[in-house]
């Protein structure tokens, strides 16, 4: 799979961001733990984590990993940023962590997980790459397994949904960083094959001090 989606080197970009976040966390001694978007899915998480771990795909600063641990679930965290994995280790010290680049596929066997979490990680790629990554995710879920994810919405104006050069439909170069923004038709098209019981819900969250518009997606593998 190509790694040319970003005009900036994405690994270097995220290493800088997470390094700055780590310095701020160490100074404040206040780790991020706002994973409330997962609360409506606690029963699903508990039911499907009894026979296999939950994968936190793109675990970032560890807030979702920490939340899943606090529920008493077995979790595996994965990210391509070493700084992100360091942050996750601070708040979830016993969780197995795996370094990998999602653009090159997922280093897990097929049907390995009952639930995969992907919060704000699948909106940086060209459409065909997004479809390919989603197929990778689906193949790692057990039959009837669940994907819980969040992605940028097309009205996410504080984070680049307007006023930036268009690379392709709903995909923009935001200060040199490609970002995709989804509407309901995009999501329906993305989940046309191999999924059942798919739901999309719009939410506004606070991210880095500003309102952020996202879609919360629940999809069950067929």
N, C-alpha and C positions, 0 to 999 in steps of 0.2 A: 504494500500500500504506500502511496506517495506521502511524503512528509512536507510538502511544499504549500500547505494551506496558509501558512502565516508568513507575512512579510518580515516580521520580527522572528527571531529564534524563540519558539514557544517555551522550550525548557529553560533557557536563560531568563526569559521574562518572568516565569513563575518562580524560579529560584529566588530572584530579587524580591518579588512580592511576598513570598512566604518567609524569607529571611527578615524582612522588615516587620512582618507580623510577629515573628518569633521574638524579635528584640522588644517589641511593644508588650507582648505577653509576659516576658521575663521581668520587664520593668514594673508592670502592674500586678503581677501574680494573679491574674484573673483570666483563666482560659475561656475561650469561646465555648458555649454549651447550648446555644439556641437551636435546638433541633425539633421545635414544636410542630413543624410541618408533618412529622412522622406520627404524632400522637393519634390521629384517627385510624392509623393502620396497626396499632399495637396488637390487636387480636390476630390479625393476619401474620404479623411478624412472629409472634409467639407460636402460632400453630405450625408455621412452615419452617421454623428453626429448630424443631425437635429432632430432626434426622440429618440435618446438614447445616453448616454455618451460613450466616448472612454475609454477602460480599458488599463492602462499601467501596464502590468503584469511583476512584478520584476522591480519596478520603480528605484531601486538603488539610485544613487545620484540625481535623479530628472531632469536630463537634457532633457529627452523626455517629461516628464510631463510639464516642464516649456515651452517647445516649443509648445506643444499642447494648453496650456493656452494662449500663445501669439497669436495663431490663432483664439482665441475666442471660443474654443470648451469646452464643458462640459467633464470633465475628472474625472476618479477615479483611484487612484494609489494604488498598492498593493505590499507588500514585506514581507518576513519573518524576516527581520532584523529591529530592532527598530532604530538602528543607520541610516540605509538607509531611513527610514521614517522621521527621524529628518532632514536629508539632504534635502529630497524632500520638507518638510514643509518650509525650509528656502527659497526655490526658487519658491514655489507654495503654498502660505499660505492659500488660500481659497479652495484648492482641498480636497475632501473627501479621506481619506487614510484608508486602511484596512490592518491589519496584518494577514497574513495567510501563511501556508506552502504549496507550490504547490504540494508537494509529497502526501499530504492528500486530494487533490482536490480543486476545486474553490468554494468559499462560495457565489455563486450568482445563481439566478434562471436561468433555461434554456431560451435561446433566448433573453438574456438581453442586448446584445451589437451588434451594427452595425460594430464596428471595435475593434479588440484587437491587442495591440502592445506587442511584446515579444522580446526585444533586448538583445541578449547575455545571455539568461537565460535557454535555453532548451538543452544545451549540457553538462550536468553534470550527466546524468543518463544512466543506462543500457538500452538496446534497448527496451525491453518490457515495461519498465517504461516510456520511451520517447513516445512510441505509446499510452500508457494509458493517459499520460498528454495531448497529442495532441487531443485525443478523448474528454477529459474534456473541452479543449478550444473550440473545434468545437461545443459541445453541448450548450455552453454559447453564441455562435454567433447566430444572427438571420439568417433565410434562406437567402442565397445570401450575408451574411455578410463576412467581410474581415479580414484576419490575415496578419499582417506585422511583420516579424521577421528577426533576424540575428542570425547566428550560426557559430561556428568555421569551417574553411575549412581544408582539409587534408594537405594543404601546409602552414599552420599557424605555421611555424617553430620556431618563437620567443616565442611561447606560448605553446609548448609541443607536437607538431605533430610528433616529431621524437625523438628517443633515450630514451624512457621511457618504463617501463614494460607494456605489453598489458594485459588488463583485459578481453576484448573481442574485436571482430573486430572493428577497428577504435576507441577504447575506452581504454584510458591509465591512469595509475597512475602517475600523474605529481607532483613529490615531495609530494606524499601522498594525492593529490587531484585528484579524477577521472575527466577526461575531455573527451568528445567525439568530434571527428572531422569528418565532412561530406564531401562526394563527390557527384556528381550528381546522381549516382545510389542509394545512401542512401536516398537522398531527394525524388527521384521518388518513392522509395519503401515506404517511410513514408507517402506520400500523394496519395496512390493508391485508397483509399476508402473515399467517402463522400465529395470530393473536386472537384472544377472546376476551369478552367483558372489559373492554377498554373504556376508561373514563378520563376526561380532561376537566380540570377545575382551575379557574383564574384566581390568583391571590396576589396581594400586594404585601411585600415584606420590607423590612429595613435592612439595607446592606451597605456597610461602610458609611453609615450616617444618612443615607438618602433612600426614599421609597423606590422599590424595585418591583416591576410587574412580571410575574412568572406564571407559567402553567405547571400545575401539579398533575402528573400523569400516573395512573395505575393501569397496568396491562398484565393480563394473565396469558401465559403461553398456552397454545392449544395442545 
